[in-house]
Amino acid sequence: MVRYDEVGSISKKLKTFFLDLDVTNFLIVLVGVGVFALLMGAMNQSIVTAQSVVTAVITTVIVYVYFKKEYSRKIKKLKLKNKLLKKDSILDELCASKKTRNTKLCNNYETSKRSFYNISNMLLQRYNIND
């Protein structure tokens, strides 16, 4: 087993993080750096004290933990439902091509799939699983 807790692995992880960075994550990083720079500038100019920053960070962490505990079950149920709905079958892949899309098999499959989703949604609503 290879351990990656040395300094070299940190650089590899950072390199991978920045190479795989898409636009939304990049904007989030920029906003975080901007907020950090504004806070540091405000503390240097004595507009905001370090004590108020620490209080704000503690409050933010407490609110995060509260909401995570409050909605963790709902999020798990939604993740499970999303995971089940994302799985493609062999027929989905087969009916995706232009050659086989309009065949009788694909038409029957699409009708059956639509019926399955309707029944699944009705059962989820009946037993309140989708909340």
NORNOR-V668279 format. One record per residue. PHI is phi in radians with two decimals (none if undefined). Layout:
BEGIN
((PHI) (PHI))
END
This chain:
BEGIN
((none) (-1.67) (-1.73) (-2.06) (-1.99) (-1.69) (-1.12) (-1.07) (-1.23) (-1.10) (-1.15) (-1.13) (-1.13) (-1.15) (-1.10) (-1.10) (-1.07) (-1.33) (-1.31) (-1.58) (-1.30) (-1.69) (-1.14) (-1.17) (-1.15) (-1.12) (-1.14) (-1.12) (-1.09) (-1.10) (-1.11) (-1.07) (-1.14) (-1.13) (-1.13) (-1.07) (-1.13) (-1.11) (-1.12) (-1.13) (-1.15) (-1.17) (-1.24) (-1.17) (-1.56) (1.08) (-1.42) (-2.16) (-1.58) (-1.13) (-1.12) (-1.21) (-1.15) (-1.11) (-1.08) (-1.12) (-1.16) (-1.10) (-1.09) (-1.09) (-1.13) (-1.11) (-1.12) (-1.07) (-1.10) (-1.07) (-1.18) (-1.14) (-1.18) (-1.16) (-1.97) (-1.14) (-1.12) (-1.12) (-1.16) (-1.10) (-1.13) (-1.18) (-1.12) (-1.10) (-1.09) (-1.13) (-1.12) (-1.17) (-1.36) (-1.38) (-1.18) (-1.63) (-1.68) (-1.12) (-1.18) (-1.07) (-1.19) (-1.15) (-1.41) (-1.37) (-1.35) (-1.17) (-1.17) (-1.80) (-1.08) (-1.73) (-1.38) (-1.10) (-1.06) (-1.20) (-1.12) (-1.12) (-1.11) (-1.10) (-1.12) (-1.13) (-1.12) (-1.07) (-1.11) (-1.06) (-1.14) (-1.11) (-1.13) (-1.07) (-1.13) (-1.12) (-1.18) (-1.09) (-1.22) (-1.15) (-1.75) (0.93) (-1.47) (-1.43) (-1.42))
END
